[in-house]
Amino acid sequence: MITTKQAIMERHSVRVYKEDIIEPSVREQLDAEALLCSQESGLTFRIVYDDEKGFDSALAHYGRFRNVRNYILIASKGGRDVDEKSGYYGERLVILAQQLGLNTCWAALTFNKKEVRKRLEKDEKLVIVISLGYGADQGHQHRNKELIKLAQIRDDDPKWYREGVEAALQAPTAVNQQKFRIYRQDDVISIVPDGRGQLVKLDLGIVKYNFEAGAGKENFRWAEPLV
Ligand SMILES: Cc1cc2nc3c(=O)[nH]c(=O)nc-3n(C[C@H](O)[C@H](O)[C@H](O)COP(=O)(O)O)c2cc1C
């Protein structure tokens, strides 16, 4: 299996999938990780397999999704920092999926909300979904904003910081907006949103997951406790 860091570099959004079904041994690994993410976050991470309806709608097709047969559903029963947590733990599942040879795409809008809602329990509120399957291709590298607009950079930055920033720049963000800024004070890191709204908070959680995996948890501390 490729490493987490490698998977972060190789991941791109994929919206068109092959017909291949996800085999039982892969499902087991994904389901086990989804359960851990649910337990650690207090949110619900549920993987729906072999359901073509979740991304079958005019909006999903408009969003250029084709042949989506599986997806990760993220839901909450309330609590604090729901969006940021959804981003952080959702990206953990996305990167595992990439390591297992699968492809993904986060979708806040372009899916069939009515169908996906049928998969929720009564007290659960849908946060976002992520399409899942074997991609028709591996996607494309997104454009990045200028490095100095996203992260504080100095000549003497340690290697772990550069690797963290590199992984953060590789994170998926809604419409590739990259509305975040990374700051370093010795080994203390803060990543702050550069804007407002639900999607910016989701993005922030995703970016934090990538930074942490790229930099290595053992090398730094978060300025603010992680959600
Ligand atoms: C929170 C979030 C919501 C997104 N919502 C959608 C969506 O509704 N439809 C869609 O086609 N792509 C959606 N995307 C995918 C982004 O467009 C994509 O991640 C971004 O363009 C960067 O490209 P990359 O993932 O290939 O690096 C979303 C991504 C994120 C992180």
The ligand as an ORCA input file, in Angstrom:
! r2SCAN-3c Opt
* xyz 0 1
  C     -16.054     21.035      0.798
  C     -15.986     20.683     -0.658
  C     -17.159     20.688     -1.431
  C     -17.128     20.349     -2.781
  N     -18.303     20.307     -3.496
  C     -18.282     19.915     -4.802
  C     -19.508     19.775     -5.535
  O     -20.610     20.007     -5.029
  N     -19.425     19.370     -6.833
  C     -18.234     19.074     -7.440
  O     -18.229     18.704     -8.620
  N     -17.044     19.200     -6.773
  C     -17.045     19.591     -5.469
  N     -15.852     19.676     -4.757
  C     -14.573     19.317     -5.396
  C     -13.687     20.538     -5.677
  O     -14.147     21.230     -6.805
  C     -12.215     20.073     -5.868
  O     -11.772     19.448     -4.695
  C     -11.288     21.252     -6.185
  O     -11.580     21.777     -7.457
  C      -9.808     20.852     -6.144
  O      -9.516     19.824     -7.041
  P      -8.889     18.452     -6.560
  O      -9.847     17.820     -5.570
  O      -8.748     17.629     -7.804
  O      -7.568     18.735     -5.897
  C     -15.874     20.028     -3.399
  C     -14.709     20.019     -2.618
  C     -14.755     20.336     -1.270
  C     -13.509     20.277     -0.464
*
